[in-house]
């Protein structure tokens, strides 16, 4: 019989895999080594990154992990911590920028980073991980094979990091997405969470036999627990994405040039729409020249020379 999830068990039950502990310590050590090598490195970024590692430890080593194989709702809590909360803090720590500062320019490494940080593949990975681990038998396998469960946890962390990376602007080799496109990425992430969460919420049977095999006479029933987990993904995931959207909007509004911040993609589209043949031409300069020309015509029409002098009679 499984020990009931009480307040004492919530804080006292720890089940930290050795491999996870080694990886967390290694990540912290490498980051601190890079911060020392890349001095001066902002202390705030170090705090964000280490905070993200603390969230990872809670997700994979506390009662959240210990009971993730007992309650689907607890699995979903682990899912949200690893795919949304921890990646946000890790991205704000800017580990890729630190790597670039500590090691200098590495053309091959920069090309790899530029490829994997593109938002379209990142959204594809995010959708595949969220849907593939909840709407297929994958979770059943993860519940019965510890190695597969560890792979699942890594997949959540990587998928969340990749999809938030271009939105929050971390990569030193790729400019951050303009706020408009960042909001689009977050909205698509909300759509993915909503579709999968609602699908689980509407499932009338237990799709993962491993939860039914757990002997417990406490807590919610199997279907109720499943629906709680689906609701957590839907509502909790959307709330976290909405909070990130507020951060993006706040950055946009506080930027001095927020009104003209279209980013390179939208700027290229604007040039194309205006028919500019030279991709390096500055459309704004053309518009300034056009306004100056129209002003000159207005002065001439009013009987004044371009220099502001009256015409001779």
C-alpha positions in Angstrom: 0.0 0.0 0.0 1.4 3.4 -1.0 1.9 6.0 1.7 -0.8 8.7 1.5 0.3 12.0 0.2 0.1 14.1 3.4 1.7 17.5 4.1 4.5 15.6 5.9 5.1 13.4 2.9 4.9 16.3 0.5 8.0 17.8 2.2 9.8 14.7 3.5 9.6 12.3 0.6 12.7 12.6 -1.6 13.5 10.3 -4.5 16.5 12.0 -6.3 18.0 9.8 -9.0 21.8 9.7 -8.9 22.2 10.5 -12.6 20.0 13.6 -12.2 21.9 14.8 -9.1 25.2 14.4 -11.0 23.9 16.3 -14.0 22.5 19.2 -11.9 25.8 19.5 -10.0 27.8 19.4 -13.2 25.6 22.1 -14.8 26.0 24.3 -11.7 29.7 23.8 -11.7 30.2 24.5 -15.4 28.1 27.7 -15.2 30.0 29.0 -12.2 33.3 28.2 -13.9 32.1 30.1 -17.0 30.9 33.1 -14.9 34.4 33.2 -13.3 36.1 33.0 -16.6 33.8 35.6 -18.3 34.1 38.3 -15.6 32.4 40.6 -15.2 29.3 38.5 -15.4 26.0 39.8 -13.9 25.3 38.2 -10.5 21.5 38.4 -11.3 21.9 36.0 -14.3 23.8 33.5 -12.1 20.9 33.7 -9.6 18.4 33.0 -12.3 20.2 30.0 -13.6 20.9 28.5 -10.2 17.2 29.1 -9.3 16.2 27.1 -12.4 18.4 24.2 -11.2 16.7 24.4 -7.8 13.3 24.0 -9.6 14.8 21.0 -11.5 15.9 19.4 -8.2 12.4 19.9 -6.8 10.8 18.4 -9.9 13.0 15.3 -10.2 14.0 14.7 -6.6 11.2 15.7 -4.2 7.8 14.2 -3.5 6.8 15.6 -6.9 8.9 12.8 -8.5 8.2 10.3 -5.8 4.4 10.5 -6.4 4.4 11.2 -10.1 4.1 7.5 -10.7 1.2 7.3 -8.2 -1.0 10.3 -9.2 -1.3 11.6 -12.7 -2.0 15.0 -11.3 1.4 14.9 -9.6 3.0 13.9 -12.9 1.4 17.0 -14.4 2.9 19.2 -11.7 6.3 17.7 -12.5 5.6 18.3 -16.2 4.8 22.0 -15.7 7.8 22.6 -13.5 10.2 21.0 -16.0 8.7 22.4 -19.3 7.7 26.0 -18.2 9.1 27.1 -14.8 12.6 25.8 -14.8 13.3 26.7 -18.5 12.2 30.3 -17.9 14.7 30.7 -15.1 17.4 28.9 -17.0 16.9 31.1 -20.1 17.0 34.2 -18.0 20.4 33.0 -16.8 21.6 33.2 -20.4 23.9 30.1 -20.4 24.5 30.3 -24.1 25.7 33.9 -23.9 27.9 32.8 -21.0 29.3 30.0 -23.1 30.0 32.4 -26.0 31.7 34.9 -23.6 33.8 32.2 -21.9 34.9 30.3 -25.0 34.9 33.1 -27.6 33.6 32.7 -31.1 33.3 29.2 -32.4 31.9 29.1 -35.9 30.8 25.5 -35.9 29.2 25.8 -32.5 27.5 29.0 -33.5 26.0 27.4 -36.6 24.6 24.5 -34.5 23.2 26.9 -31.9 21.6 29.0 -34.7 20.0 25.9 -36.1 18.5 24.5 -32.9 17.3 27.8 -31.6 15.1 28.6 -34.6 11.5 29.0 -33.2 9.8 26.8 -35.8 11.7 23.6 -35.1 11.4 24.5 -31.4 7.6 24.6 -31.6 7.6 21.3 -33.4 9.7 19.7 -30.7 7.4 21.2 -28.0 4.3 19.9 -29.7 5.8 16.4 -30.2 6.9 16.1 -26.6 3.7 17.4 -25.0 1.4 15.3 -27.3 3.7 12.3 -27.6 4.1 11.8 -23.9 0.4 12.1 -23.0 -1.7 11.0 -26.0 0.3 7.9 -26.8 1.5 4.8 -24.7 4.8 6.5 -24.1 3.8 7.6 -20.5 2.9 4.0 -19.7 6.4 2.9 -20.7 7.9 5.8 -18.6 5.9 4.7 -15.6 7.3 1.2 -15.8 10.9 1.9 -17.0 13.0 4.3 -14.9 15.4 5.0 -17.8 12.5 6.0 -20.0 11.1 8.2 -17.2 14.4 10.0 -17.0 14.4 10.5 -20.8 10.9 12.0 -20.5 12.1 14.5 -17.8 15.0 15.6 -20.0 12.6 16.0 -23.0 10.3 18.3 -21.0 13.3 20.5 -19.9 14.8 20.7 -23.4 11.5 21.3 -25.2 10.6 24.1 -22.8 14.0 25.7 -23.0 14.1 25.6 -26.9 10.6 27.2 -27.2 11.3 29.9 -24.7 14.8 30.7 -25.9 13.9 32.9 -28.9 11.0 34.5 -27.0 13.1 35.7 -24.1 16.2 36.4 -26.2 19.2 34.3 -25.0 21.2 33.2 -28.0 24.3 35.3 -28.9 24.2 34.2 -32.5 20.5 34.8 -33.2 18.7 38.1 -32.6 15.7 37.7 -30.3 12.3 37.5 -31.8 10.4 40.8 -32.1 7.7 41.0 -29.4 4.9 40.4 -31.9 6.4 37.1 -33.0 7.3 36.2 -29.5 3.6 36.5 -28.5 2.7 34.3 -31.5 5.0 31.6 -30.3 3.6 31.8 -26.8 0.1 31.7 -28.2 0.9 28.6 -30.2 2.3 27.0 -27.1 -0.9 27.7 -25.3 -2.9 26.1 -28.1 -0.8 22.9 -27.8 -1.3 22.8 -24.0 -5.0 23.4 -24.4 -5.6 20.7 -27.0 -3.7 18.1 -25.1 -5.2 19.2 -21.7 -8.8 19.2 -23.0 -8.2 15.8 -24.7 -7.2 14.3 -21.3 -10.0 16.1 -19.6 -12.5 14.5 -21.9 -11.0 10.9 -21.8 -13.6 8.7 -20.1 -11.2 5.9 -19.1 -7.8 5.4 -17.5 -5.3 5.3 -20.5 -2.3 4.4 -18.4 -2.7 1.0 -16.7 0.3 1.6 -14.4 -1.7 4.1 -12.3 -4.5 1.5 -12.0 -1.9 -1.0 -10.8 -0.9 1.2 -7.8 -2.5 0.0 -4.6 -4.0 3.0 -2.8 -7.2 3.7 -0.9 -6.7 7.5 -0.6 -6.8 10.5 -2.9 -8.9 11.0 -6.0 -10.2 8.1 -8.2 -8.4 7.2 -11.4 -10.6 9.1 -13.8 -10.9 12.1 -11.4 -7.1 12.2 -11.1 -6.7 12.0 -14.8 -9.1 14.9 -15.3 -7.4 16.9 -12.6 -4.1 16.4 -14.5 -5.7 17.4 -17.8 -7.2 20.5 -16.3 -3.8 21.4 -14.8 -2.2 21.2 -18.2 -4.9 23.2 -19.8 -5.3 25.9 -17.1 -1.9 25.8 -15.5 0.0 25.7 -18.8 -2.1 28.6 -20.2 -1.6 30.7 -17.0 2.2 30.2 -17.2 2.3 31.1 -20.9 0.1 34.2 -20.2 2.5 35.3 -17.5 5.4 35.1 -19.9 3.3 37.0 -22.5 2.9 39.8 -19.9 6.7 39.9 -19.5 7.2 40.1 -23.2 4.6 42.9 -23.5 6.2 44.7 -20.6 9.6 44.6 -22.2 8.1 45.8 -25.5 6.3 48.8 -23.9 9.4 49.8 -21.8 11.7 49.7 -24.8 12.5 53.2 -26.1 11.8 52.2 -29.8 8.9 49.8 -29.1 6.7 51.5 -31.6 9.2 50.6 -34.5 10.4 47.3 -33.2 9.3 45.0 -36.0 12.4 42.8 -36.0 14.3 41.5 -39.1 11.6 39.1 -40.3 8.7 41.7 -40.3 11.1 44.3 -41.7 11.9 42.0 -44.6 8.2 41.5 -45.2 7.6 45.2 -45.2 10.4 45.8 -47.7 9.0 43.1 -49.9 5.5 44.6 -49.7 6.8 48.1 -50.6 8.6 46.6 -53.6 12.1 47.5 -52.5 14.6 45.7 -54.9 17.6 46.4 -52.7 17.3 44.3 -49.6 19.9 46.5 -47.8 18.0 49.8 -48.5 16.5 51.5 -45.5 12.8 52.0 -46.2 12.6 54.6 -43.4 15.3 56.7 -45.2 13.2 56.6 -48.4 10.1 57.7 -46.5 12.1 60.6 -45.0 13.3 61.6 -48.4 9.8 61.5 -49.7 8.5 63.7 -46.9 11.3 66.2 -47.5 10.5 66.3 -51.3 6.8 66.8 -50.5 7.7 69.7 -48.2 9.8 71.3 -50.9 6.9 71.1 -53.3 4.6 72.7 -50.7 7.0 75.6 -50.3 7.2 76.1 -54.0 3.5 76.0 -54.3 3.2 78.7 -51.7 5.6 81.0 -53.6 8.8 80.4 -51.5 12.1 79.0 -52.6 13.5 75.9 -51.0 15.9 78.0 -48.9 13.0 79.9 -47.4 13.5 83.1 -49.5 10.7 85.0 -51.3 10.9 84.8 -55.1 12.1 88.0 -56.9 9.3 90.0 -58.5 
